[in-house]
Amino acid sequence: MSLLSNPLNMIKENIENAGITFEMSKKELEKKYTGTALGLLWALVKPVLYISVYWFAIEIGIRGSRNEISGFPFILWLIAGIIPWFYISETLIYGGTSFRQNKHLITKIVYPVSTIPTFRMFSQLFVHIALVFILIAIFWFAGYPPDIYYLQIFYYMFCMFAFMTVLSWTTASLIVVSRDFEHLLKSITTMLFWLTPILWKIENVRGILKYIILANPFYYFIKGYRDTFINKEWFFQNLPYTIYFWGVMLVLSILGGYIFKKLRGEFADIL
């Protein structure tokens, strides 16, 4: 029970300081693009440029423009999977460096430290929501109007936000005590992009390798977004995978809460 108390206390602290967290998330997003001509629009320009390059290189340059997956044009299949990845990749590094880049909140004032990763996750969630609206518009323009399955996008958004927040409890704490872990995390992010079925189909692999890839909890979000926009499947239709994901979430929250509690007392001295 003592292990469970760590993440529960962190969740309680986040709930009690929800208002501060929300305000800090807005300031964090504004700070990131301060001094630029386009301002917050840069948060959308980068993913749109990436999508355009991938579409041109793979669909036109390699595959041919007539290629389809699951009866949908390849570009739509690609966008449905890469939109959640943009949030994952941004928050993986953004959450991991949250304590180091906000050390003034730890060393100079009394601040609820466990909320720092949360407001960073929130700041990127605003961008992600805007991208989801763009995604819906693209599908609608392509002849696939919204349907009842779109409601579960809120479920997958919550799962992704919660998972990346819980994961940052561990990564942010470890990066405080070791900058090497920060460089490792950046390297792993690139590796995960190619090992996660974003540009390729999970059906391309079989046997034990397929189960190893499915063990990657990030794929739960990629699959979820494609189930929503393309496959038209509810999250509870694949109950074993959903149970597995929440099991990983539970283990990760216990681990993250434990590491955060053990290292929190050293943050001020190290930073």
Number of C-alpha atoms within 10 A of each C-alpha: 5 9 12 15 13 20 24 15 13 22 18 13 15 20 13 13 15 15 10 15 22 17 13 19 22 16 14 17 20 14 12 14 15 12 9 10 9 11 14 16 12 15 19 14 11 11 16 15 11 12 16 12 12 17 20 15 13 16 19 14 11 10 14 13 15 9 13 15 13 9 10 15 15 21 20 20 22 21 23 25 23 23 23 25 21 19 22 24 17 14 25 22 18 19 27 29 23 25 26 19 14 14 19 14 16 19 14 9 9 9 14 16 19 24 25 26 27 26 26 26 26 22 23 23 19 14 18 21 15 12 20 17 10 15 17 17 15 15 17 12 10 12 9 14 13 14 10 8 16 17 12 17 18 11 13 20 20 13 17 21 20 16 21 23 27 25 22 32 31 21 25 27 25 21 21 25 15 12 13 11 16 18 12 11 17 14 11 12 16 11 11 15 17 11 14 19 20 22 17 14 10 16 8 8 12 9 7 9 10 13 12 9 16 17 15 14 19 21 21 19 21 21 22 24 28 20 20 22 23 20 16 15 17 15 20 10 9 10 11 9 16 15 12 14 20 14 12 15 19 16 12 19 27 21 19 25 26 20 18 24 16 11 13 16 10 13 18 14 9 12 15
